[in-house]
């Protein structure tokens, strides 16, 4: 009798005498194979179910293991009052030391806070407890903060951490070679100019040195630089003076050449009046009137005959009085504005 190739079932032919035992053998074999297959399927199902349970437990354990997470969230709050939602966080104690990455649609304008899952607003600070400056958080940028049990410390500013464009107070900072822009200045507490830098001097080698002093000694401002001999030039503005202890100090005399025109004398009798412009003269300056080196004999005689005695003065102006003969020719003279006023 023929049999099947896989399970060796009997296959009666047309010429075979059918025996009921052959059929029973076939059924027993099929029953056994089906049982084995059913048991295998059931075992596999149980194994998969157990694996699913184990995987689920692992996922839940991972979720609860918050200290190893890095969270990212999009702010849904408002300017300076940022708010985010993080799954599974029910207390701020779960976030101690955990990095949070927050995308902020708005920039901060002043002190800012972060509220996680409605647990309450916590201030965001720079360093350890310093309040944020305007623009520390830039609109659209992602910032990193970490909760330290008191604050959210801002580890990465949305703006440039140097805050170059912000007004800041620097304490205990050593400046080795700060540069002030041409025409720039150091301001006082009110923002007014205190010390102003001149326009750029190309290839400058000389400068001033400011030195403090110990008890009993005087601080100094001195000329220094690459040259062997360096003068110190103190320059006042306009008709102002260089002063020491509120008193004008003697400065170098200034010579101004002037021609006294014969047509500019006024008056029909002595004293004849002549007002002349002399740059550098002030209401209290001292000046001398002397003949110019180019004066002729006739001009010198006219100057002597005019007998100029006494004058009055204002800023950049001197009024002469001639008590003798009114000059009829032009007279070149020199005003020496002295520095001993």
Helices and strands as residue ranges (DSSP letters): E 2-3, E 10-11, H 20-64, G 66-68, E 71-74, E 81-84, G 92-95, E 99-103, E 112-116, E 121-126, E 130-131, E 142-147, E 152-156, E 185-187, E 193-196, E 206-211, E 220-225, E 243-244, E 247-248, E 254-260, G 262-264, E 272-277, E 287-291, H 297-306, E 308-314, E 317-322, E 331-337
